[in-house]
Amino acid sequence: MKSSHLTLIALTAGLTFSLAAQAQTLTKAEYKAEKDKISATYKTERAACNSDKGNAKDICVAQAKGKERVDKANLEDRYKPTEKTRHNARMAKIDADHAVAKERCDDQPSAAKEKCEAEAKTAHNKAKEEANALKK
């Protein structure tokens, strides 16, 4: 009697977790719709950058591209959730942040720009190391 209760509890818990996992994945149609939405959002954000000039435009473009890459990586993780897709999503965010940081450094005078770029590179490398440690 006691083992049948434990079996029933284990079966219920397993069923609950499997249903939760299924609820998080996307169908192919949902995946395609989300991907199209991300592309449309990128085009809108990228077009908005055209009103900016100089480095402000470069920063805006880097932010739009980075957001698109991160959103696509997160979508891929939702569509096919694996450790690899989670890692790719983390790396996309890290790379996007680095690209924007590098563009922000361009506004600095020469010596400050070099220091800014070195700090951005150091932060990028540290974030990559942390992401790789999570992968293991």
N, C-alpha and C positions, 0 to 999 in steps of 0.2 A: 504494500500500500504506500509506504513512504517513498519507495523508488519511483512509483508511477507519478507521484506529485512532483518529484524532482525532474522527471522526464518531461512532464507537461510544462513546467516552468521553463526548462531549457528550450523546449520546442517553441514556446511562446516568445521568449526573448530572441531566439534566432530568427523567427518569422518577423518580429518587429524590426530588427536591425536590417534584414534583407529588404523589407518594404521601404525603410528609410533610405537605403542606398539607391533603390530604384527611383525614388521620388526626386533625387538630386540629379540624375542623369537626364540628358535631353534627347529628344527624338531627332532624327536627321532633319526633319522639316523645321523644328524649333532652332536647331543649330544653324541652319542656313539663314533663317530669318534674323537671328541675332547677329550673325556675321555681316549680313547686308546692312543691318541697323548700325553696326560699328563703322562700316565703311562710309555710310551716309553721314554719320556724325563727324567722322574725320574730315570729309570733304567740306562740310559746313564750317568746322573750326579752322581748317586750313585756309578757306576763303576769307574768313574774318581776319586772318593775319595780314592780308594784303593791304589793309588800311594802315598798318604800322610801317615804320621806316627804320632802316639801319639794323642795329643789333636787336632792337625790340622785336622786329619782325623775325629775326633768326631764333630768338628765344621762344616766341609764339609758335613757330613752326616746329621747333624741337619738342615743345610741350604737346602739340597736337599729334606728332608722330609717335612720341613716347606713350601717350594715352591710348592711341590706336593699338600699338604693339602689346601693351599690358592688357587691354581689354580682350584682344584676340587670344592671348596666352591664357587668360582666365577662362575664356569661353572654351578653349580646347580642354582645359582641366575639368570643366563642368561636363563636357561632352564625353571625354574618355579619362575619367579620374584615375591617374596612376601617380606613383612617386615621381616619375620623369616629367609629367605634365605640370605637377605642382612645382617642381624645381625650375622648370622652364618659365613658369609664371613669376616666380621669385626673381629669376635672373632678368626677365624682361623689365620688371620694376626697377631693379638695380641699374640696369643699363640706361633706362629712360631718365632716371634721376641724374645719372652721370652726364648724359648728353646735355641736359638743361643746365647743370652746374657749370659745365665747360663753356656754354654759350654766355652765361652770366659773367664769367671771368673776362670775356672779351671787352667789357665796359671799363675794365681797370687799366690804369697806366702800366707800362711795361714791367717794372719790378713787381708791382702788386699783382699783375696778371699772372706772372710765373708762379708766385706764391699761391695764388688762388687755384691755379691749375694743379699744382702739386698737392694741395689739400684735397681737391676734388678727386684726384687719382688715388690718394691714400684712402679716402673714405670709400671709394669704389672698390678698391682691392680688399678692404676690411669687410665690406658687405658681401662680396663674392666668397670670401673665406668662410664667413658665417653661414651663408646659403649652402656651400659645399659641405660644411660640417653637419648641417641638418639633413643633407641627403644621405649621409652615411649612417 
